[in-house]
Amino acid sequence: MARWMLALLACVCLCCPMAMAQEDEPDVAPPKKEVHRIDPPDTPVGRQLAWVLKVVNGQEPLGDLSARFSTRFLEVYSATEITTTLTTLRKTRFGDNTVDLVQLNSEDNEDTLSGIINGRQSNRFLSVFIALDEKTGRIAGLKFDQAGYSCAAGDWETYGGEFGRLRGNVSFASYELVPMDEAEPTGPYRLRPVYEITERDADSVSTAYRLWALAVVAQRVADGKAGWDDAITIRDEWKCIPGGPTATLAAGTTLPMREVARRSAAGNDSTATDHLFHTAGRDEIEAYVKQTCKYLGRTFPVLSVREMLFLKLDTKPDVLKRYGENMAEVRRELLMREGIAAGTPNWAGLEEWETPRGGDKVGWFVSVADQCRVWADLRRLEQKPGMEALAEATRINAAGGEGGLRLSPEQWPDVRFVEGVEPGVLSYAWLLRRADGAWYTMAMTWIDTEKDVDEARFLDLARAGFEILAKHESSTAGSAK
């Protein structure tokens, strides 16, 4: 998946994904209002945006990145990644035309700014979002995204129609968490349906499966068989996607399990996920999935991220084909016989992976309803004594734009999120508390086996879903915290 992306915001290692149109796709339609150049406001965030545009236009050097970007931002993205993104955007997306700000969002606050940028003498437009660290004033989030599509659905029926316009397979589910026993408000929970679209289809959730390993280790902690401060040792053979914050740690480095969990879930860090995967154990994860999920696809054996990448980046496509076409027993044999479990993925092929590869046959397959069940189970676990680290592992700063959306803290004060992304596969899953105390979970997937999917459009559908969900009449409002 071709993604120009920079991290949103500083408090976690999770970036807000940016889905950029491919070079051979048509230009995005401009805003309806007449295009005219405007200057960013003379405010701290406006001045930072003005600096970004000068760098993009080659009018000013990057200089000392630590003077411009927050510490956490620089932990997530290397100087090379930031430099490449900002210095190639004008050429690759705007045909080397000067990039101007042409529209501002009037709803931004003193620490955030969003609008539309345009290449002069071109019909190319992107949205831009920038956020500052409120303590330092340095850039904590920066996102360029497609402009043009906006879902205006105000009710679930219309919303379902918007999903029907997407090509490929799509699923959506949202539920209110309701205690099975009114005398036990901390769960376990049943899922009261709010809205569903093919909620039983077992589609790929890609690396959003990271919740499964988290649930296994969390249950161990709750049972007194492990502790959040237990040390996990970094191993080279468990690393994946070079350049990530955990992948860059030297082998032998130790991290407490609570930190590995946070990096994996809220941080969307695949190396951390694989270390949690091996700590939990494949057999234990599979047992959890069988117990918790009802609609299973070609999930077994449950793969690590590194194993999945070995298969999909392999220079021998027949291995991926044979693995995808065989049943679970044969797959387990292939893991060992073909060196999948112990092999090193073809990392050089990562940058070239832009089209779907086995998204309907190789990966992690459960329904959106099942992903919501996992969230409900994690909500049950996090309320047990000593389990505060579980909530912290999944909590994001949605008010600042983490997870790709900015959700009002007055409306959604507590938000948890995981995503799974690969070419042709998008999977999002949330657990969140509304201001009135009601707890909800929402999950959505989009699979296209022929071409990549539009991440910006899917995020906009998510935004519209939250707007409708905010109006849902709860049966538990005021009873949960």
Summary of the structure (lengths in Angstrom):
residues: 481
radius of gyration: 21.9
end to end distance: 38.6
largest distance: 65.6
contacts: 1640
relative contact order: 0.15
helix: 35%
strand: 20%
